[in-house]
Amino acid sequence: MTTNSLENRTAFITGASSGLGLRFAHMLAQAGARVALAARRTERLEAEVAAIRAAGGQATAIALDVANADAIGAAMDEAQAALGPLSILINNAGVSGEGSALSLPLDRLDQTFDVNVRAVYIAAREAARRMIDSGVAAQGDARIINIASIAGSVQLPGLTAYCASKAAVVSMTKGLAREWAARLIAVNAIAPGYIETEINADWFATAPGRAQIDGFARRRLMDDDALDQTLMLLAGPAARFITGSIITVDDGQSL
């Protein structure tokens, strides 16, 4: 197996219908992984699964709302039945939690933590259980990658709830890595800076959004491929000795 090969690995990606999650699914498939694309918008998933299969890959679409805690384990069982034992989890699904602390409705606060924190914790736990039971963990092939953010260490205006949720993901990643170290499950996180996605595109089209970009050290958003190599590092054999790491990829935006 070459360094970047993910042949005979099964990956489960949440929030895979658009943005980073969709790109991750295609990247992993190109590297040889069998990929389960999980999201609420199944009509989008079916089209992407067809594209992956047309390119010679193996993929399946899984309907999943990660806010429904009881559905996560069942979704992973469905993925395993279709593609084989789970090796890689990409905890990517997230919401913006945008709003000032004085005006953010409590249901939006709850949603932010349900999706960005609670679902990440439950998905990691359900994945770890399956990786242990199948023997994937004992083989040293178990990878859990949480998508955090520079917001986990930098306070962004109007995003206090989001920043708090991503700080929780950072802490959770380190805690789970320590807890499962003896099980040989590698738990790491990527903390990206701003890449234009469906979540933020409208904001960056506004005058204040463009002003924010002008305030970055390099006065730009990152390209779509900014996280590709970090993802492949953490998902593949090279991560055998990497666990509990938070890798920031932000083009200097947090400077």
N, C-alpha and C positions, 0 to 999 in steps of 0.2 A: 504494500500500500504506500503510495507516495505521500509526502508531507501534507499536501492539501486535499487528499482524497477523502471523501466521506462515504465511500461505497459500503454497502451493507449496514448503514446507519439509518435510523428513522428519526426524523425531526418533527416536532409539533410547534407550530408558530401561532400565537394568539394575535388578534388584530391584523390578520393577514389579507384583508380585502383591499387594502390601499396603503400608500405611503411606505414607511420603512418595513413594515411587516411583509408586504407584498414583495418588495425588493429582496428581503432576506430569504423568502421562500424560493425565489428564482435562483439566487446565489447558491443556496444549499443544494438545490436540485442539479444545478450545473456541475457541482462538485461531486455528484454521485449519490447524494442522500435521497431517501424516499421521504417525501414531505407531506405533512398533514396541515392544510391551510384552514385555520379555525377563525370564524368571525360570525357576526350576526347577518351580514349581507351575503347570503348564500348565492344569489344570482351573479354577483361579481366573482365569487370563488369558483363557480363552475367554469366560467370562461377562462380563468387563469389556470385551473387544473387541466383544461383541454390544451392550453398552450404549452404547459410543461410536458404533457404526454406527447404532444406533436413533436417536441424537440428531443424525444427519447427518454424522458424522465418518468419517474413514478410519483403519483400524487393523488390525494383524495381531499374532498371538501368536507368540512365538519361544521355543522351549525352550532354556534356557541355564543352565548352572552355571558361573559366572565363574571358579571355581577350576580349571576345565579350560581352560588357556590356549589349547590348540589349537582350541577350539570358538568362541572369540570372533570371530575374523575370518569364519568360516563363517556365524555367526549374523548378522553385519552384511551379508554378501552375500545371505542369505535375505531380510533386511529390504529391501534395495535392490531386489531382484528384484520384491518385492511392492508397494513404495511409491515407488520412485524414489531418486535420489542422496541420500546422507546429508548433512544440514546441521547437525544438533544431536545431541550426545551428552550424556546425563545419566548420569554415573558415580555411581549411587546405592546399589548393592548393598553390604551391609556386615554384619559380625558383631560381637558385643559384646566378645569377648576378655576376659570377666570372670574374675577370680581373682587372688589375691595372687601375687607373684613367687615365693614359696617353695613354692607348691602347684600352680601352673598347669601342667598336663601339656604336654610339648613339642609334642604333636600339636595341642593347642588354640592354642599360640603360633604354630605354622606355619600353621594355618587362618586365624588373625587376619591375618597378613601376606599370605597367599595371596589372600584375598578383599579386604581393605581397602587393600592397597598394590600387589601384583603385578598383580592383575586390573585395577585402575584404570590402571596404567601401560600394560598391553597394550591395553586397550580404547581409551585415548586414542591410542596409536600406530596401531592398526588403523583407527580413525576418521579420523585425520589423513591417512593414506595414501589413503583413499578420497575424502576431501574434496579433496585435491590432484589426484588422477587425474581426477575428474569435472569439475573446474573450479569447484566450489562455493567453494573457498578463494580463488581468484583474483577471484571476484566479491565477496568480502568478506562472505560469508554463513556462514562456518564458525564454529560455537560448540561448545566443550567446557566443560561445567560439572561440576566434581567436588564431591561432597558431603563436606565435611570435618566439623569439629565444634569447639566451644569446647575440647574435649579435646585439640586440637592445640596449644593454648597454655596450658592450665590442667591441673594435675595432679590427677586425681580418684582418691580412695582405692579400692583394689582393682581399678583399671583401668589399670595401668601399660602393659600390652601394647596395649590399645586406644588410649590416649593417644599412645603412640609411633607407632602406625600412622597416626593422624590427623595427627600432626606431619609424618610423611613425605609425606602427601597435600598438605599446605600447601607444603612445600618443592618437591615435584614439580610442583605447579601453576605456581609461579613459574618453575621451570626450563624447563618445556615452553613456557610463554608466551614466554620469551626466545628459546628455540630456534626457535620457529615464527613469531616476530613478522613476519619478512620474507615469510612465506607468507600473512599476513593471517588466520591462525587465532586467534581469541580464546579463550584458555584462562583460566578463572576458577574460583573456588571459593566456595561458601557454607559458612559455619561456624555451624551452628545451635546454639542451646541446646536444652534439653529440651522435646520435644513428646511427649505420651504415644503410644507405638506398641506393636506386639506385642513388640518387644525389651525394653521397660522397664516395661510395664504391671504385671506381677507385683511388681516391685520397689517401685514407687510405691504399691502397695496395702498394703505392710508399714509397721510403725511407724518403722523407720529411714528408709524411703523418704519417708514423710510429714515426718519431721524434716528431711530434706534439702531438701524444698520450702520448709519454714518458714525455712530458712537463705538462700534466694534473696532478693535485694533487694526483689522485689515479691511474694514468698511465693506463687508460682503457677507452673504449667506454661504453656507457650505454646499458643495455639489452633492447630487444624489448618491454618488459612489464613495462618499467620505468615510463611511463605516465599514466598507466591504472587507478590507484586510484585517481589521480588528475582529470582525465577526468570524472570519475564517480561522484566525488564530485561536479564538476561544472555543470554537466549535470542534476543532480538529485534534489530531494527535499531539500537536505542539503544546496543548493546554494540559498535558499530563501533570506538569509540575506548577500549574498556575491555579490558585484558588483563593478566594477572598479578595481579589483585586478589583478595583474600580478604575477603569481605563477611560480617561477623559480625552475626547476627540472633539475639539471645539474651535479650531482655527484661531485660538487666542481670544475668543469672545469673552471669556471670563477674566481676562487680565485687567 
